[in-house]
């Protein structure tokens, strides 16, 4: 199938947006909680008591958890708003620009103590923190849903969608890798005291500069997408109408493949996010050298490029995305077992991490493309094409997984004494804490991965061949030729 004019520019522009978007997501989902538990209420820096510090950490962690759960209701409505948007720039780009701009300001504020309020007036700080985080959560939802919801608009046939998905995933993996690679040296370099120990990561000034860099890069990436990505027009996309609240939930509830994909991916995302969010803690408090965490970023960068580049080949080799997903999860589980029993051997830790991380970008693309294909499946079943509403499900699940993992990480850090002025030596003095930590970091994700793959194998049938059959039926229903909708 011949690619549409300007498709290369669209791929590049969309990849730039994915790069910035995942830098933002990594900072928000994995490292904000580290800032809160290690810097924000640190007794050594603020003078508050250890008991008060742990209380404040618990309150903030709980608020993050609750706010994300509220989004279970809000996000589908946001998807409906995106679907209903009619502007000269399309229905996605205005929200990418709006969400990116407001979100960048909010994330900078979250990586501060709001002018010292976290210690001078802790409960006022919490109120303002909740307001800022709620605003960020909403505008981020608009951007996230609009950004990933663009894929069905950028390409209709599976081959073109695969190109979009692969390019976007390579860029987003690069973004996440750069964050993991640079966070420790950046935070320490811009901190007031550059000569930090290996178990203490910078100070508030260093974390603020990190947040500013994240905000700027994310915003620039979104602007490039808005300027350069070109939506396609087709008979399928023209067959749409205004989406009401009732139709929003109908589009989700009547799409059984979307629902089963959501359940399977939700468990998968939660398992991955919990383990990933703990890795910096592992290097800081178990392995005992936070500076070696930069190796993870390097591995992410190299492995991410290789794994996503191999996606088309591996998909053909294992006869489709469904088989590839199942095999990938099996490899991730093996990696977690190796990582969990590695102790302080850096070589074994990295071996386990390689097996854990390598399949992830591939599996993300598998799920992303299958969710994208569920747009046409839902259109066939309900008679309404709901791109934003359908594609809001994955971002919702990612944010929910991030919220739950923040809660798990925050309370686990308190439970196993990995907060504030803790060191690897203080943690090692209570071996039972390390055992508890590993059960949460490795045991829970392994169980979630197993449940996820069982559901995926038994309930998901949206393969490439199945999607092609859906397109055939849609063509008959709409009275158009297949060449017309794929051109």
N, C-alpha and C positions, 0 to 999 in steps of 0.2 A: 504494500500500500504506500503510495507516494505521500511523503510528509507535506503538510500545508506550508505555504510561504511564511517565512519568518519563524519557523518552528525552532531553529537553533538559537535564535535570540531569546525566545520564550524559555527554552530549557535553561540557558545561562541566567536569565533574570530570576526565574523561579528558584534556581539553586542558590543564588545569592540571598534570597529571602529565607530559604530553609537554613542556610548557614547562620544567619543572625538570629533566627527564631529559636534554634536549638541551643545557641549560646545563652539566650535569655532563659529558656526552660531549664537548662542544667543549673544555672545559678539559683533559680527560684526553687527548684524541686530538691536539689541535693545539698546546696551549700548555705542557704539561708538558715537552715536549722543548726548548722555548725557554728555560724556567727552568733546565733541566739544562745546556744548552750556553752560556748567558750568565751565570748566577749561581752555580751550585752549586760549580764548581771554578775560579772566576775568579782568576787569579794576582794581579791587582791588589787583590783584597779578602781573599784567603786567604794569600798569601805562598808558595804552592806554585809549582813551575816550570811553564813552558808545556808542556813535554814530559809531565810528570806529569798536568797538566790534560787534555790531549788523550787520554792513555791512559785516564784515569778516565771521560771522556765516552764513549769507544769501548766500554769494558766495560759501562757502564750501558745504553747504546744496544743492545748485543748482547743483554743480559739481557732487555730489553723485547721484543725481536724473538723470542727463543726462547720466552719464557713465553706469548706470544700463539699461537705455533704449537702448543704443547701443547694449547691449547683446541680445536683441530680434533677431538680425541678427546673431551674433557671436555664440551663444550657440548651435543652430542646427548644425552648421558647426563643432563645437567641438564634438558634438555627432557623427558626421560622421567620424571624425578622430579617435575617440575611437573605433567605429565599424570596421574601417580599420586596426587597430593595430594587428600585428601578432608578438608575442614574445614567448619565452620559458615560460614566466610567465603568459601568456594569454593576453587578450586585456584590462583588467581593472586595474590590480595591478600596472603596471608601472606608470600609471597616478595618482593613489592614493598616491603613494610614492612621485612622483614629485610634485604634487599639495600641498601635506601636508607639505613638506619641505620648499618650497619657500613661501607658504602662511603663515607659522608660523613666518618666518622672517619679512614678510610684516606687519602682524598685530601688532607685537611689535613696529615697526616704526610708525604706524598710531596712537598709543596711547602715542606719545611723541610730543614735540614741535619742533623736529628735531634740537636740539641744540640751542634752543632759537630763531629760524628763524621766528616763528609765530608772534613775536613782533619786533625783530630787522630788519627783512626784510619780511613782511607779504606776499607780492606777489610772492617772490621767494619760500616761504613756500608753497603757494597754488600750484605753478607749480610742486614742488616735491611731494606734497600730491597727486595731480592728477596722476602723473606717478606711484607712489607706489600703490595707490588704483587701478589703471587700471591693473597693474601687478597682484596684489592680486586677483582682480575680474576674470582675465583670468585663473590663475592657480587654483583658487578655483572652477571655472566652470569645469575644467578638473577632479579635484578630486570628486566633487559633482556628476557629471554625471557618472563617472566611478564607484563610490561607490554604488549609488542607482541602476545603470544599471546592477549591478552584480546579482540582485535578480532572473531574469529569468535564469541566468546561474547556480545559486545555487540550484534551484528547478524548476521542470516543472509542476507538478500537483498542484491543488489548496490547498490541505491539507498541503503539504510541504511548499508551498509559504506562507501560513498562519502562519506556525511556524516561518519562517524566518522574516516575517513582524512583528509578535508579539514580538519576542525576540529583534529585532532591535528597535522597538518603545519603549519598556520598557527601554532599555539602553539609547536611545536618550532623553526620558523624564527624566530619572535620570540625564543626563548631563545638560539639561536645568534647572532642579530643583536645582542642586548644584550651578549653576551660580546665579540664583535668590536668593538662600539662603545665599550665601557667599559673593556676590559682595560688599555689604555695609561694613560688618565687615572686609573683606580683604583689601579693599581700605583704610579704616580708620586706621587699624592696621599698615599698611606699609607706611602710610603718615608721614611726618616729625612731624606733630602735631597730637597726638593721641586723644586729648580732643576736638574733633569737636562738634559743636552744632548739634541738630537733623535735621536741615534743610540744612546743608552744608556737602557734601560728599567728604571728603578727599582732597588731592592735587595731583599734577601731578605725584609725586613719587609713591603714592599709586596706581594710575591707571596704571602706567607702570608695577609694580609688578604683578598686576592682569592680564595684557596682556601677560606677560611672562609665568605665570602659565597656562593660556589658551592655548598658543602656544605649550608648552611642552606636556601637557596632550593630546591635539589633535593629535600631531605627533606620540606619543607612541601608541595611539589607532589605527591609520592608519597602523603602522608597524605590529601590532598584526594581523590585518585583512590580510595584504599581506602575512604573514607567515602561518597563520592557516586556512584561508577560502579556501575550495576546490570546484572548478567549476565542474559541471556534464557535461557529453557528452551525446548527444542524436541525433536521426535522424533529429530532428527539427533544432538543432543548427548547424549541419553539412551542412544543406541546406542554406548556406549563400554565399555572394559574396562581392567583393569590392563595397563600397558605394561612388558614385560620389555626387557632390553638387546637381545636379538635382534630384538624388534619395533621398537625404536627405529631400528635401522639398516635394517630392512626397510621401515619407513615412509618413509625417505629414499631408499634404493636402488631401490625399486620404483616410485617416483613420478618418472617421466621428465621431466615438466613442471617439477617442483620442481628437479630437477638442472640442467636447461638454464637455467632462470631464475637459479639459483645461480651458474652459470659466467658468464653474461652480466652479472649484477648485480655479482658479485665483481670483475670487470675494471673495470666502470664505477665502483664505489665506490673502488677503488684509485687510478684515474686522478684522480678528484675529490679524494680525500684528500691525495694527494701535492701537487697544485697548491695546494690550500687551505692546507696546512701551511707552504708556502713563502711565502705572501703577506706575512706580517709580516716575514720575512727580506728580501723584495724592497723593502718600504718602508724598512726600516732600513738595509740595506747597499747597495742598488742605486739606489733613488730618493733615499735620503739624508735622509728625514724621517719617523721612526716615528709622529709625532703625527698625520700625515695618514691613518694606518691607520684612525682612527675613522670616516672617510668610508665605508669598506667596511662597517662595522656599520650605518650609516645606510642605505646602499643595500640591504643584506641585509634590513633591516626593511621598507622600502618595497616592494622587488621581491618579497620573500617573500609579503607579504600579497596583492599584486596577482596574482602567478602562481598561487598556490594557489586564490584566489578564482575565477580564470578556468578552473580545471581542468575543471569539468563542461562549460562552454561549449566549451573547446578539444577535449575528448574527443569531443563530438558533432560539432564542426566537421571534425575529421580522421578521423571515422568509427572511433573506438575507441582504446583505450589503446596498442595495439601500434604503430599509425601515429604516434601522438603521441610515443612513446618515441623512435622513429627520427628524427623531425624535430627533437626536442629535442637529441639528441646532435649532429646536424649543426650546430645553432646554437652549441652549446658549443665545438665544434672551431673554428668561425670566430672566436669570441671569444678563444680561446687564441692563435690566429695574430696577431690584432690586439694583444693584450696583450704577446706576446713581442717584437714589433717596436716597442713604444711608446717605449722608451728612458726619458727623464726627463720626458716630456710627460704631466702629470697628466690632462689631458683625454682623451688617447688611451688611457692606462692604464684609466681609469674606463669608457670606451666598451667596451673589450675585456672588462673585468670584468662589466659589465652583461650582455653577450651570453653570457658564460660562466656566470654565476650564475642568471639569470632562469629557464632551463628546469629547473634542478636540483630545486627543490621539487616541480615537476610530475612529473618523472620518478620521484622517490622515491615519490610517491603511486601512480603507475602500477604500479611494482614491488610496493609494499606490498599493494595490492589484488589483484594477480595471485597473489602468494604466499599471501594469505589464501584466495583461491578454490581454490588447490591443495590446501587441507585436504579439501574435498569430493571432489576428483579422486583424492587418495590414499585416501580412505575407500572410494570406489567400487572402486578397484583392489585394495586389500589387505583390505577388510572391517573395518578398525580406524580409528577417528577419533583422530588424533593432533594436537591443536591446538598444544600446547607444543613437541612435537618438530618439527613442520613449520615453525612460526614462529620456531624458534631459529636457522634457517639464515641469515636476514638479519642479526640481531645478530652472529652468529658471523663473517659475512663483513665486516661493518663493523669489528669489532674486529681481524680479521686484516688488513684494509686499513690500519687505524690503526697496527698493529704494524709492518707493512712500511714504511709511510710514515715512521714514527718512525726506523726503521733507515736509510732512504734520506736523510731530512733530517739525522740526526745525523752520518752519515759524509760526506754532501755538505758540511755545514757545516765539518767538519775539512778536507776536500779543497780547498775554495775559500777557506779562511781567514776564515770568518765565525763565529768563536767568541770568547768572553770579551771582550777589550778591542778587538776589531776595530771599525772605523768605515767609513763609506761612502768616505772618502778612502783608507784603507788598501786596501780592496777594489778601488777604481778604479785604484790604482797597478799592478795586475796585470790588464789587460783580459782575458787568457785565462781568468781565474777567473770573470768575469761570463759569458763564453760557455759555460763548463762548467755554470754554475749554470742558465742558461736552457735548455740542452739537457735537464737533469734536470727542471726545473720545468714546461716546456712540451712538449718533444719526446716524452718517455715517456708523459705522459697522453694526448696526441693519438693515439699508436699504440694504446694500450690502449682508448681510446674506439672506434676504428675496428674493432678485433677484437670488442669487446663488441656493437656494433650488428649486425655480420655474423652472429654466433651468434644473436642475438635474432631477426633477420629469418628465418633459415633453420630454427630449431629450436623456437621458442616458439609454441604455438598456443592458449594458454589465454586466449582473448578472452572478452568478456562473453557472446556468443552460445554459445560452447563451454561456459562454466560453466553456463548455463541448461540446456543439454542434459544435463550431468552431473547436475544436480539432478533432472531428469525421470527419469533412469535410477536414481538413488538412491531416489526415491519408489517406483518399481516394485519395486525390490529389497527395500525395507523394508516395503512394503505400507501406505504412508501417502499422504495427499493432499498436493499441493504447497502448498495453502493452510495446511495444518496446520503445516508446517515453516517457513513464512515469516511466520506470524502472531506 
